[in-house]
Amino acid sequence: MDPIQPPVENYANPKTCFFHVLFKGVALAFYILSALFIESFVIIFVVTVFLAAIDFWVVKNVSGRILVGLRWWNEVNDLGESVWKFESLDQESLSRLNKKDSWLFWWSLYLTAAAWIILGIFSLVRFQADYLLVVVVCLTLSIANIIGFTKCSKDAKKQFQQFATQTIASHVTSTISSAFSVV
């Protein structure tokens, strides 16, 4: 081992990382390569959207929890309003998450959306509205995960800041109380 270079950090969850990237890649690859081998647009649409939906579900319910410790969902309350709900690990557990796993999670989310945008531009340039529809559906699923996890990450940071503020305030209050009780 080279003493100058630090040891390379491995993925803590290689199987989760593999499936996190696999469904994104398969959906994109199928969409790109399907025009070469498949004549039916309906088959291309259904299979591509199905693969993108699987990717959406895996990211939202599995890899998001395991790789970055975040979970989000959307509920409709009694008034018919849409309410975003967020869950995250506690700050100590979040700090123990593997940085390489987290890096892969976030970059693959953004790169997949960028790839769908590029494919959408190609569909626009070639005047293929039907293929643009496939891209819009897949991009919508990808962006939904980006928005959900970004909001969840910000919510986790806000909750940690509130917890830290409350902890410090209660510690200061108890210190002041104990100082006055001694007098």
N, C-alpha and C positions, 0 to 999 in steps of 0.2 A: 504494500500500500504506500502511495506517495505521501510523505509527511507534509507536503505543502498544501495539498488539497484535502478538505474535510471529507469524511465518509459521506457517500450519497445516501440520502434518506429514502428508504423504500416505501412503497404504498402499504398502508396498514390494512387496507381492505381491497386486495387485488381483484377478487371476484366481483365485488360491487362496482369497482372502477371499470372493469371489463364490460359489464352489462350496461353501465351508464353510457359508455361510448358506443357499444355495439348497436343498440336500437337506433341511435341517431345516425350512425354510419349506414346501417342497412336501409333505413328509410330514404336517405339521400341517394345512396347507390342504386336502389331499386328505381327511384324516380328518374335518375339520369340514364341508366342503362335500359330501362323498360322500353323506351321508344325504339331501340334497336331490335328487340326480340318480340315485342307484343304489339299486335295490331289494335286491340280493343282498348279504347280510352277508359271505358267503365272499369275494366280490370285494373288498369294503372291507377285510376282514382281510388278505388276501394282498397287495394293492397297498400298503396302509399299512405293513405289516411289512416288505415288500420295500424301500420307500423309506427306512424307518428303518434297515434293515440296510445300505443303500448309504451313508447318512449315517454310520453307525458306522464302516464301512470307510474312508471318505474321511477322517474325523477322525483315526482311529487310525493310518492308514498314510500319509496325504499331508499334510493341513493341520497336524497336530500337529508333524510334522518341520519343515515350512517356516515356519510362523507362530511357533512357540515353541521350536523346536529340541529337542523331546522325543519319545521313542518308548518304548512299553511293550508287553509281551506276557506271556503266561502259558504256562508249560511244565509238563508232568508229568514228574517225575524217575523214576529206576528204582525207587524205593520207592513210587511211586504218589501222591506228594505234589505238590500244586500249588505252583509256585514262580514268583513275579513277577520279571520281568527288566526292567531299565530302561536306557535309553541317553539321553545328552544331549550337546549340543555342549559344547566346552570353555568355561570361564567367559568368556574373551575374546570368543568367537563369540556366546555368549548375550547379552553386554552390547551387541553390535552389532545385535541383532534390533530390528526396528521396534516401538516401543511401541504404536502404533495397531493393528498386526496382532495383537500379543499381547492387547491389551484386547478386540478383537473376538472373538478365539478364546475367551477365558475367559468373557466375558459371554454369548456366544451358547450356550456349553455350559450355563451355569446357567439362563439364561432358557428354554431349550428344556425342560429338566427341570421347571422351574416350570410351564410351559404344559401339559406332560403331566400333572402333578399336578392342576392345575385341571380339565383335561378328565376326569381320573379321578374327581374329586369330583362333577362333573356327571353322570357315568355312575352313580355310587352313588346320588345323589339321585333320578335318574329310574329306578332299579332296572333298569338295563340291564347285566346281568352279561356279556353277550357283547361289548359295546363296551368294558367295563372290561377284558376280557382283551386287547384290542388295545392299550389304554393301558398296561397292565402290561408287555407285551412291549416296547413302544417306550420306556417309562420305564426298564426294565431295561437296554436298550442305551445309553441316554443316561447313566444313572448309572454304568455300567461304564466309560465314557470319562472321566467326572468323577473317579472313584476312581483309575483308571489314571494319568491325567495329574497328579493331585494328588500321588499317591505318587511319581511320576517326578520331579516338580518338587522335592519334599522330598529325594529321593535325590540329585538334582543339587546342591542346596545343601549337603548333608552331604558329598558327594565333594569339593566345592570347599573346604569348611572343612578337611577332612582333608589335602588337597593343600597348602593354605596353611600349615597347622600343620607338615607335614613339610618344606616348603620353608624356613620360618623356622627350624625346628630344625636342619636341615642347614647353613643359612647361619651360625647361631650356633656350631654345632660346628666348622665349618671356620674361623671367625674365631678361636675360642678355640685351636684347634690351631695355626693360623698364629702366634698371639701367643706360645704356648709354644715354638714352634720357633725363633723369633727369639731367645729368651732362652737 
